[in-house]
Amino acid sequence: MKNFKILVVDDDDGVATFIEKKLESGGYDVKKVDGSEQVYSTFLRFRPDLVILDLVIGEEAGLSLMNYIRNFAPNMRTIYISREEERYRSLLEKERKRYRAEFLQRPFVGTDLMRLVHEQEQR
């Protein structure tokens, strides 16, 4: 197993499980959480190298979750996923410039996910 840990945050269990299985098959150490109430404690215990999260999780935005996480890890590598790129375009551009965050448009294929994860791992 690679020594690169990834936290997957998505309230759609089907998507989260797909991501988890794809990453585990690539040798990554993965933890999956399905709601914002679990994110902070899991993040602090697991200490991931990368966070992959949906832009909209329940009532809370993924960007808000990442702002809180960055209080503990200012340079946390991030890949956002969503169907709503247009709605968040300006915020995503700021994230890309400031944190070199990436975005993956739903629906996506496993090869695109793995490419972005590998790019984040190499940073």
C-alpha positions in Angstrom: 0.0 0.0 0.0 1.2 3.5 -0.8 2.0 5.8 2.0 -0.5 8.4 0.7 -3.7 8.8 2.6 -6.9 10.1 1.1 -10.1 11.2 2.8 -13.3 10.9 0.6 -16.3 13.0 1.7 -19.5 12.6 -0.2 -23.1 12.1 1.0 -23.9 10.0 -2.0 -22.7 6.6 -0.8 -22.6 5.1 -4.4 -20.2 7.8 -5.5 -18.1 7.6 -2.4 -17.9 3.8 -2.6 -16.8 4.0 -6.3 -14.1 6.5 -5.4 -13.0 4.4 -2.4 -12.7 1.2 -4.3 -11.0 2.8 -7.3 -8.4 4.4 -5.0 -7.9 1.3 -2.9 -7.3 -0.7 -6.1 -4.6 1.8 -6.9 -2.9 1.1 -3.6 -4.0 4.2 -1.7 -5.0 4.2 2.0 -8.6 5.6 2.0 -11.1 6.6 4.6 -14.7 7.5 3.5 -17.2 9.7 5.4 -20.7 10.5 4.3 -21.5 13.6 6.2 -20.0 16.9 7.4 -20.4 15.9 11.1 -17.8 13.1 10.6 -15.4 15.1 8.5 -13.5 16.9 11.2 -12.9 14.1 13.7 -12.0 11.7 10.9 -9.6 14.3 9.4 -7.9 14.8 12.7 -7.5 11.1 13.4 -6.6 10.0 9.9 -4.3 12.9 8.8 -4.9 12.5 5.1 -2.5 13.9 2.4 -5.5 14.6 0.1 -9.2 15.4 0.5 -11.7 14.5 -2.2 -15.1 16.0 -1.5 -18.4 17.0 -3.0 -19.0 20.7 -3.2 -22.5 20.2 -1.7 -22.8 17.9 1.3 -26.1 18.0 3.0 -26.7 21.5 4.1 -23.1 22.5 4.1 -20.8 23.4 1.2 -17.6 21.5 0.7 -15.8 24.8 0.4 -16.8 25.6 4.0 -15.6 22.3 5.2 -12.3 22.8 3.5 -11.9 26.3 5.0 -12.3 24.8 8.4 -9.9 21.9 7.6 -7.3 24.5 6.4 -7.2 25.9 9.9 -5.4 22.7 10.8 -3.7 22.0 7.4 -3.3 25.2 5.4 -1.8 23.5 2.3 -4.2 20.5 2.2 -4.4 19.1 -1.3 -8.0 19.0 -2.5 -10.1 17.6 -5.4 -13.7 18.9 -5.5 -16.4 16.9 -7.3 -19.8 18.2 -8.4 -22.3 18.4 -11.1 -22.5 22.2 -10.5 -19.2 23.6 -11.8 -20.9 26.6 -13.3 -22.6 27.6 -10.0 -19.2 27.5 -8.2 -16.9 28.6 -11.0 -15.6 31.8 -9.4 -15.0 30.1 -6.0 -13.3 27.2 -7.7 -11.0 29.5 -9.6 -9.9 31.1 -6.3 -9.3 27.7 -4.8 -7.2 26.6 -7.9 -5.1 29.8 -7.7 -4.6 29.9 -3.9 -4.4 26.1 -3.1 -3.8 24.4 -6.5 -7.1 22.6 -5.8 -8.6 20.5 -8.7 -12.2 19.9 -9.8 -13.8 16.8 -11.2 -17.1 17.2 -13.0 -19.7 14.5 -12.3 -20.3 12.1 -13.9 -16.6 11.1 -14.2 -14.6 8.0 -15.1 -12.1 6.3 -12.9 -9.1 7.2 -15.2 -9.8 10.9 -14.7 -10.0 10.5 -11.0 -6.8 8.5 -10.9 -5.0 11.1 -13.1 -5.9 14.0 -10.7 -5.0 11.9 -7.6 -1.6 11.1 -9.1 -1.0 14.8 -10.0 -1.9 15.8 -6.4 0.3 13.0 -5.0 3.3 14.3 -7.1 2.9 17.9 -5.8 
